[in-house]
Amino acid sequence: MIKNLLYFIKNKKILILGFGKEGKSTYRFIRKYYPNQKLFIADKNTALLIENPDLVDDINVEVIVGDNYLDNLEQYDLIIKTPGISMKDINIENIKDKITNQLDLFLRFINIYTIGITGTKGKSTTSSLIHKILLDQGLDSYLVGNIGEPIFNDIEKFKDNSIAVIELSSHALEYVTKSPNIGIFLNLYPEHLDYYNSFKDYGIAKFNVAKFQKQDDYFIYNDDNQNMKDLSFDGYKISDYKISIEHKPNSKNKVYIDGDDIIVDDKKICSKNIDMKLQGMHIVNNIMFIFAIIKIMNLSFEKALDTIKCFEGLEHRMELVGKFKDIIFYNDSISTIPQSTINAINAIPNVNTLIIGGNDRGVDQTEVIDFIKASNVENIICLPKTGEEIYNRLINSNKKIFMVSNIKEAVEKAFEVTKKEMVCILSPAATSYGFFKNFEDRGRQYKDWIKKLGEI
């Protein structure tokens, strides 16, 4: 299964660009099969050798660290890049054909069936649910990509009949030269504006989920998202599936809502009011994409609905933390854009307090501010940095606005102001970087403080 990949990387002058979780995975994989091949590692982290002492003992590795780690990239045959490293300030014209990553290498050289899911929001839940549906219908499915371990950690497990369900970030898609057999594009909203030169570049990277598909592959896309339409993607095919909340006559291969019913190719599948543990109309929308997969792969809708109804959801995504001091707490730390926060408040009844704010990446907060003004949410607790703008723009509204400096203060204020038997939700509409390790760290600290303060 990996023979062609090993042949491709053999004896090349390889740079592993970025030595985080994925970079380490790439290093271990190459070293397992080519222990004496010369390798190069570049990372901004000056403490890399201290933190990874095994590299010191590797006489066939050269490490470049510090602010100049992106210099002289043209000298390498192959640059295996960690998705988190932005190249927006570098002229890559002469080296772009050398840049790859684990996703690209996997799609090019591992010959199994692939389902790739991208979108600004909903990737993790949709990917996990697709994976569970495939397992429940007896298929050899693996969940890889953003949501799990680096792809190379699982690459030796695949068999000829395996299916890889891959959560695809725009960063990973940016340099791929092959697309999945089924590509899913859930939605497109402004995010990662600090990583790309423009919102358009971000969207173009996302469309790589379908750009390199063959004619017998399938692209399942959101036909209602104006941001996607504005990019005028020219790779649509006859086999592709449109997902829409409304019926569009004379449209082939479609999933839509008619009244209260979800329709797949003019056949009723179920009510949109599915009795399930997940909440929100945005979840129903994601399930419509999954129904297209069920149709394409000729699987059982009945069994899929059984899986959907029992699916518990993910940590940090509208996660019920529990009831403490007669207040119901939800953790929605994964919400890093305004639209996701709006979805969460619409999905969860009786939200009385919203904790919002995080790292400022230049995303316009107007949509969520206008939504808050018109909502029934009474208390708005603002965290730096985007919380400062939200605070200033809501200060003269009819809301009770509070500015706090950290997550502990936010939870303390929530216990103080939230009405009994009502909901407090952390849904930041911003990323966590600069304040927490990641959104998981933010969510877990939030939950820890709820439990600590809830016992006092």
N, C-alpha and C positions, 0 to 999 in steps of 0.2 A: 504493500500500500504506500509506503514512504520511499520506495526505491528511486522514483524519478526526482523527488525532492532532494534526496541525498546526492544524486548525481549532479544536480544543478548547482549545489553549493560547494561541491568538492573543489579544492585547490583555488578557490576565488579569494581575492583580497577583500575580506568582509569587515565592515564596520557595524557594530551593534550600537545604534544611536539612542541613548537613554538606557539607564540601568535600574529601572524600577521593576515592578512585578513581571512585566512582559519581557523586558531586556534580559533579566536573569533566566527566564524560561528559555529564551532563544539561546543563550550561552550554554545552558545545561544540555539542551538538545544537540547542539553542534558538537559539544565536547564528548558526548556519549559515543558518537560515531566517528568523530575525527579528533582524537585526543591530542594529536601533534600538529594540527593545522594552525597556522598563525592567525590570530584574531585581534581585532582592535575594538576598544570600547571607548565611547565618548559620552561624557555627562557633565553637567554644570556643577554637580556636587563634589566639592573639594575633599570631602571626607569619605569618598567612595571606597578607597583601599582600606581605610580603618574599619569601615562598616562591613567590608567583604574580604576578610583576610585570606580566603582561599585563592583569591586572584593573585596575591603576592607570590604564592607557591607555583603559579602557572607560568612557566618560563616562555610559553608560546603566546602570551597575551600582552598587548601594549595598551595602557590606559591613558586617555587624554581627559583632563578635568579642568574646571574653571570657566571663566567668562569667554574664553576663546575656543571652547570645545566644538564649535561649528565651523571652524576654519579648515581650509584645505580638504573639503569633502570630495573634490574631483579626483583625488588620488586613489580612491577605492573602486573595486569592481562592482561591489554590491553594498548598499546601505540599508540595513534592516532597522527601520525606524520605529520607536515607540510612539503610538498615536498621540500621546499627550504633548509631544514637542511640536511647537508651531514653527513653520518655515516661512511665515508671511513677510518677514523682514530680510529674507535671503534671496538672492537671485539664483534660482535653481535651474535655469534654462539649459545649462550644459550638463546637469546631473540628474534631471527628473526621471530619465529612463533607468537610472541605477537605484532609485529609491523604491523600497518595498516594505512590507510588514508581514506579520504572521498571517493575517487574514488573506492578503494577496497570494502569498505562497501556498496557503492551504487551498484556496479556490482553484489555483492553477494546477496543482500537482496531486491533490488527493481526490481520487475519482469516486466520490459518493454523492448521493442526492443531498442538496442543500436548500434550506429555507432561511432566507435572511430578512430580518425585521428592522426597519429604521423608522425614524420620525422624531420630532422634538420631544414628544411625551408619549408614554404608553408602551414603550419598547419592552421594558422588563416584565410587566404583567402579561402582555400579549405573548412574548416569547415563552415564558414559563407555562402559560396555559396551553399553547400549541404543543409544547413538549409533553405535558401531562396527557393531553388528548391522544397523542401518538402512542405513548406508552400504554395507555388504557385500551388501545385498539391493537395491541400486540406487536407494535413496530419497534425496531431497535434504534431508539432515538437518543441523541446526546444534545444537551444544552450547553452551548459554548459562546464565547465572545464576552461582551461587556459584563454580563450578569454573573458569569462564573469565573473559572480559571482561564489563564491564557490558553489559546487554542493548542499550542504545542504541548501543553501538559496532557492533552487527551489524544493527541494525533496518532499514537500507536494502538489505541483501543478500537479504532474503526475497522469494520468489516465491509465486504462488498455490498451487503444489504443495509448498512447503517444509514441513518438520516441525521444530518447535523442541523439543529435549529440554532441560528446564530443571531444574537442581538448585535446590531451594527451601529456604532457611533459614526458621526460624520468624520471624525478624526481617522478612524480605521478605514473608512471608505475612500478617503481623499486620494490614495495612491493605488487603488486596486486596478487591475487590468482585466478582471473577469468578474461576472456577476453571478449570484446564486440562481439555481434552477427556478425557485419561486422567490421573487423579490417583493417585499411589502413596504409601502411608504404610508405611514399612518397619518401624518400631519406635518406641517412646517410652520414654526413661529420663530421670532427673533430669539436667538440664544448664541452663546459662544462668540459674541461680537469682539471679544478681546483676542481670539485665536485667528480669526480670518480678517482679510482686508475689507470685506463687505458682507452684508447679509446674503447677497447674491452668491458669493463664493461658498458660503455655508450651504445654501440650497443646492448648488451644483454638485458639491461633494456628496450630498444625500442621494441625488439622482443616480449616482454610480451603482446603486443597488439594482438598477435595471439597464444601465447604459450599454453593458457588454453582454447582455443576454442573447441567446440564439432564438430563432423563430419558434422553436418548440418549447421554450421556457415561458414562464408566466409572470407578469407584473400586476400586482394588486395595489391599487392606488386610491387615494381620497379625491373624489371628483367634486367635492364641495370646497376644498381649501383654496382660497384665492391666491395665497402666497405661492403655492405650487403652480397654479395656472399662469401666474405672472412670469415664471421662468421659461415658459414655452418649450418644455422638453420635447425633443423630436424623435424619441425612441419608442413611442407607443406601438403595440403590435395588435393584430386581430385577436390573439389569444388572451389579451389582458382583461382584467376584471375591474370594473368601476364600482366603488363603494360610495353610496349617497344616502342621505336621509330622505330623499324624495325620488319618486318614480320619474325616469326620463325615457319617454317613448322612443321606440326605434333604436334603443341602445342594447347591443348584444353583450353577454357576459356581465351581469350586473347583480349587485346585492343592494336592496333598498328597503325603505319602510313605507308601507301603505296602511294608513290608519294606525292601528296598534300592532300590525303584523310585520315581521321581517320576511322579506321575499328574496329567494335566490332563483334567478332565471325564471321568474314568473310563477314559482311554486312557493306556497307558504311553508315556512319552517317552524316558526313559533311566534308567540307574542313578544313584543319588545319589552314587556313587563315580566321579564324572566325572574322566577323565584330563585335567587342565588345570594350567596354571601357577599359578593362584591357589590359595590354601590355606585350609582351614577350613570347618566346617559352616555358619558364618554366611554364607560366600560361596554355598554351596549354597542357603541360604534366600533370598538376594537373587536368585539365578538363577530360583527358582520364581516370583518376581514378574515377571521378564522373560518367562517362559514364558506367563504370562497375557496379556502384550502381544502375543506372537507369535500366540496364539489369536485375540485381539480383532481384530488387524489382518490376519489371514489370511496370515501370512508363513510361511516355510519353517522348520520345526523343525530339519531336517537342516543347513541352511546356518547357522542360529543356533548349533547345537552346534559346528560347525567354527570359528566366530568365538570362541566361549567357550573352546574348548580352546587357542587360540593367544594369547588376550588376556594381555598382560604385567602388567597391574596398574599402580598409580600410585606415584609417588615419595612416600615417607613413610608408605605403608600396607603394613606387613609387608614392607618393601623389603630385599632382600638387599644389604648393603653390600659384603661380601666376606670373605675369610679373611686374617687378619693375625696373625702370630706364633702360628699354629695355633689361633686362636680365630675362630669364625664370628660375624659381627656383623649384626644386623638393625636397621633404622630404622623404628619405628612411631610417629613423632612425632605423627601425626594422631589417635592415640588420646587423647582428652581426657576420657573418662568411664571409670569402673571396668569396666563391662561390655565395653567395647572392648578393654581390656587383658587381661581374662580370655579373650576370644575369641582374641587373638593368641597367648597362651601355650598355649592348647589346640590351636591350629592348627600351631604350629611345634615340631617334635620337639627334644628335648635342650636345652631352655633351662636353663642353669646359673646365669645372672646376669640380674637384672632391674634396670634403671634406671628409677626411678619418682619422681613428684612434680612439682609446678608451682604455678600460681596457685590460691589458695584462693577458690572461689566458693560455699562452703557446701554442696558435694555430699558426701553421706555416704560415707565410705571403707570402711565395715564390710564390704561385700560383697567387695571386692578383698582386704582384709586377711584375711578368713576363707579366701578362695580360696588366697592365698599360703601360709597356714599348712598347708593340706592338700595343697599341690602338691609337686612334686619340685624346684622351684627352690631352689637352695642359698644364693645370694648376693643380697641385696637392697641396692641402692645408692640412697639417698634424697636427692632434691633439694628445696630449699625451694620452696613453703611447706608444701604438703600432705605432703611427705616427712617433715616433723618429726612430725606425728601418726602416720604410718605407722611411723616409727622407734620412737617411744615405745610403740606398741601391739604391736610385734613384738620388742622388746628381750629379753623373757623367753621367746621361742619357741626352737625348735631351729634357726632360721635364722641365718646370719651377716649382721648388719645393719651398714651403714656410712652415716654422714651426711656429705655433701659439700656444698660451697657453690656449685659451678658445674659446667658440663658438661665442662670440661677435667679437673677432679678426678675426675668420675664415670668418664670414659674411662680415666684413669690407674689408678683402682682396679679397673676391669673387667679391664684387662690383667694386673693383679697377682693377682686372685683366681679368675678364670674357668678352669676346667679345659680342658686341651688337647682339641681336636676337638669342643668343645661350644659352646653358643650364648650370646651376650650380646645382649639386646634392650633398646633404649630404647622403653618404652611407658608414658608418664607418668601416664595416668588423670587428667590435669588440663590446663588450658589453659596457654599460654606467656606470656600478657600480664603485663607488669611485669618480665620477665626476658629476653624476646626480642621481636622485632617481631611474630612470628606463629609458628605451628607449623612453617612451611616454614623459617624462620630457625633455629629450634631444631634441626630435623632436619639442616640443612646444616652447622651448627656441629658437631654430633655426628659427622657423616661426615668433616668436615675434620680433627677431632682424632684420629679413628681412623686416618686415613691418615698424619697427621704423626707420631703416637706409634708407629704400627705400622712405621715405617721406621727408628726409632732402634735 
